[in-house]
């Protein structure tokens, strides 16, 4: 029995996740423990101060947004590089790969 490629494992996991969520009647209840735990993490880091915990939570999500923006920008740069390389290859008489 061979190991499936990562792409197939990822696709199978995605299918399972979608089916699981499709069978979840109360999404908020399903995620409530995780949300409470995350809020408690911020509160613990803030030494019990709810205002500081709120600032830590906001900083956490802003950091995620920044990371996402950087990833999207990098993906756009790589796409532009690939498009340029493809155009150069075509202009030089090579074939289109994709």
trRosetta pair geometry for C-beta under 8 A, 3 or more apart (Angstrom, degrees):
i j d omega theta_ij theta_ji phi_ij phi_ji
4 8 4.3 -100 167 84 117 128
4 9 5.4 143 92 -53 112 84
4 12 7.6 48 108 -6 160 139
5 8 5.0 92 61 7 78 101
5 9 7.2 -147 97 -4 40 88
6 9 5.6 -57 -146 39 35 111
6 10 6.0 36 156 -22 68 107
7 10 5.8 -54 -147 36 28 113
7 11 6.4 28 154 -18 63 107
8 11 5.7 -54 -145 38 32 111
8 12 6.2 33 155 -19 66 106
9 12 5.8 -55 -147 38 30 111
9 13 6.3 30 154 -19 64 107
10 13 5.8 -55 -148 36 29 111
10 14 6.4 31 153 -20 63 107
11 14 5.6 -53 -148 35 31 113
11 15 6.5 35 153 -20 64 103
12 15 5.7 -52 -150 34 32 113
12 16 6.4 32 152 -18 64 106
13 16 5.6 -54 -148 37 33 112
13 17 6.3 34 153 -21 65 105
14 17 5.7 -52 -146 35 31 112
14 18 6.5 30 155 -16 64 105
15 18 5.9 -57 -150 37 29 109
15 19 6.3 27 154 -16 65 108
16 19 5.8 -56 -147 39 30 110
16 20 6.2 34 154 -23 65 107
17 20 5.6 -54 -147 35 30 114
17 21 6.4 24 157 -13 65 105
18 21 6.0 -56 -145 40 31 105
18 22 6.2 35 153 -24 64 107
19 22 5.5 -53 -146 34 32 115
19 23 6.5 19 157 -10 64 108
20 23 6.1 -68 -153 42 28 103
20 24 6.6 35 148 -35 64 106
21 24 5.3 -49 -147 20 40 120
21 27 7.2 32 -153 -106 90 106
24 27 5.6 89 120 -84 123 64
24 30 5.2 -18 -159 -45 135 153
26 29 3.9 30 119 19 121 117
26 30 6.4 154 96 -21 69 85
27 30 5.5 -56 -150 33 34 115
27 31 6.5 7 162 1 68 110
28 31 6.5 -74 -149 48 27 93
28 32 6.2 52 153 -60 66 96
29 32 5.6 -29 -143 -10 32 121
31 34 5.3 -60 -166 45 68 113
31 35 5.7 67 138 -25 89 105
32 35 5.7 -58 -145 39 32 110
32 36 6.2 32 158 -19 67 107
33 36 5.8 -55 -147 38 29 111
33 37 6.3 30 154 -21 64 107
34 37 5.6 -53 -146 35 31 113
34 38 6.5 30 155 -19 64 104
35 38 5.8 -54 -149 35 31 110
35 39 6.4 30 154 -15 65 106
36 39 5.8 -57 -148 40 32 110
36 40 6.2 33 153 -21 66 107
37 40 5.6 -54 -146 37 31 113
37 41 6.5 41 150 -28 63 100
38 41 5.4 -45 -151 26 34 117
38 42 6.9 31 152 -14 63 100
38 57 8.0 94 143 -118 98 103
39 42 5.9 -54 -155 36 35 109
39 43 6.3 35 148 -18 66 108
39 53 7.3 62 -172 163 67 128
39 57 7.3 3 -115 -90 64 135
40 43 5.4 -54 -145 40 36 114
40 44 6.1 39 154 -22 68 104
41 44 5.8 -54 -148 35 28 111
41 45 6.4 27 153 -17 62 107
42 45 5.7 -55 -147 37 32 112
42 46 6.2 22 155 -12 65 112
42 53 4.2 105 130 -163 97 85
42 54 7.6 99 146 -59 138 23
42 56 4.6 169 -150 89 96 119
42 57 4.7 -1 -116 -60 163 89
42 60 7.3 -103 -91 -12 115 141
43 46 5.8 -64 -146 44 29 106
43 48 6.2 36 171 -113 89 33
43 49 7.9 179 -149 55 64 37
43 50 6.8 -10 -115 -97 98 59
43 53 4.4 3 -87 -105 54 148
44 47 7.8 43 179 -67 31 23
44 48 7.7 27 -105 -58 33 57
45 53 7.2 125 62 -110 85 74
45 56 5.5 150 90 -152 128 167
46 49 4.6 -112 149 58 107 83
46 50 7.5 130 103 -79 148 13
46 51 7.9 180 -178 71 145 48
46 52 3.6 158 -150 99 117 107
46 53 4.0 -119 14 -62 150 69
46 55 7.7 122 -103 49 128 91
46 56 5.7 -139 -59 -7 106 135
47 52 7.1 16 41 72 86 149
49 52 4.0 53 92 19 117 112
49 53 6.4 173 90 -17 58 85
50 53 5.3 -52 -142 37 35 117
50 54 6.4 41 156 -24 66 100
51 54 5.7 -48 -151 30 32 112
51 55 6.8 31 150 -15 61 103
52 55 5.6 -53 -152 36 37 112
52 56 6.4 39 149 -20 67 103
53 56 5.6 -52 -148 36 33 113
53 57 6.3 36 152 -21 65 104
54 57 5.6 -52 -148 34 32 113
54 58 6.4 32 153 -18 65 105
55 58 5.7 -52 -146 37 32 111
55 59 6.3 34 154 -19 65 105
56 59 5.7 -54 -146 37 31 112
56 60 6.3 38 152 -26 64 104
57 60 5.6 -51 -151 30 31 116
57 61 6.6 20 156 -10 64 106
58 61 6.1 -60 -149 41 31 104
58 62 6.1 31 153 -19 67 109
59 62 5.6 -55 -143 39 31 112
59 63 6.2 37 154 -24 64 105
60 63 5.8 -56 -154 32 27 113
60 64 6.7 27 149 -17 62 104
61 64 5.4 -47 -149 34 39 114
61 65 6.4 42 150 -21 65 102
62 65 5.5 -51 -149 35 35 114
62 66 6.4 38 151 -21 65 103
63 66 5.7 -51 -149 34 32 113
63 67 6.4 33 152 -18 64 105
64 67 5.7 -55 -148 37 32 112
64 68 6.3 33 153 -20 65 107
65 68 5.6 -55 -148 37 31 113
65 69 6.3 33 153 -20 65 105
66 69 5.7 -52 -147 35 31 111
66 70 6.4 31 154 -18 64 106
67 70 5.8 -55 -150 36 30 112
67 71 6.4 30 152 -19 64 107
68 71 5.7 -56 -148 36 31 111
68 72 6.3 29 155 -17 66 105
69 72 5.8 -53 -146 37 31 109
69 73 6.3 31 154 -19 64 107
70 73 5.7 -55 -147 37 30 111
70 74 6.3 29 155 -18 65 107
71 74 5.7 -54 -146 38 30 111
71 75 6.3 33 154 -21 64 105
72 75 5.6 -53 -147 35 32 113
72 76 6.4 32 153 -19 64 104
73 76 5.7 -55 -151 35 32 111
73 77 6.4 33 151 -20 65 104
74 77 5.6 -51 -148 35 34 113
74 78 6.4 32 154 -17 66 105
75 78 5.8 -55 -147 38 31 110
75 79 6.3 33 153 -21 64 106
76 79 5.6 -53 -147 36 31 113
76 80 6.4 33 153 -19 64 105
77 80 5.7 -55 -150 36 31 111
77 81 6.4 32 152 -19 65 105
78 81 5.6 -51 -147 35 34 113
78 82 6.3 34 154 -19 65 105
79 82 5.7 -54 -148 37 31 111
79 83 6.3 33 152 -20 65 106
80 83 5.6 -53 -146 36 31 113
80 84 6.4 33 154 -19 64 105
81 84 5.7 -55 -149 37 30 111
81 85 6.3 29 154 -18 65 107
82 85 5.7 -53 -145 38 31 111
82 86 6.2 34 154 -21 64 106
83 86 5.7 -54 -147 36 29 112
83 87 6.4 29 153 -19 63 105
84 87 5.7 -55 -149 36 31 110
84 88 6.3 30 153 -18 65 106
85 88 5.7 -54 -147 37 32 111
85 89 6.3 33 153 -21 65 106
86 89 5.7 -54 -147 36 30 112
86 90 6.3 30 154 -18 64 107
86 96 6.4 46 -167 -132 106 78
86 97 6.9 -113 -114 24 99 96
86 98 7.6 -66 -108 35 138 94
87 90 5.7 -54 -146 38 31 111
87 91 6.1 31 154 -19 65 108
88 91 5.7 -55 -144 38 30 112
88 92 6.2 24 156 -16 64 110
89 92 5.9 -61 -147 40 28 108
89 94 3.9 -64 175 67 86 131
89 95 7.6 -38 142 60 111 30
89 96 7.6 135 97 -94 115 44
89 97 7.6 19 98 -22 161 99
90 93 8.0 90 177 -34 28 9
90 94 6.4 -83 -75 68 29 74
90 95 7.7 23 -101 -160 68 13
90 96 6.0 19 -85 -71 109 83
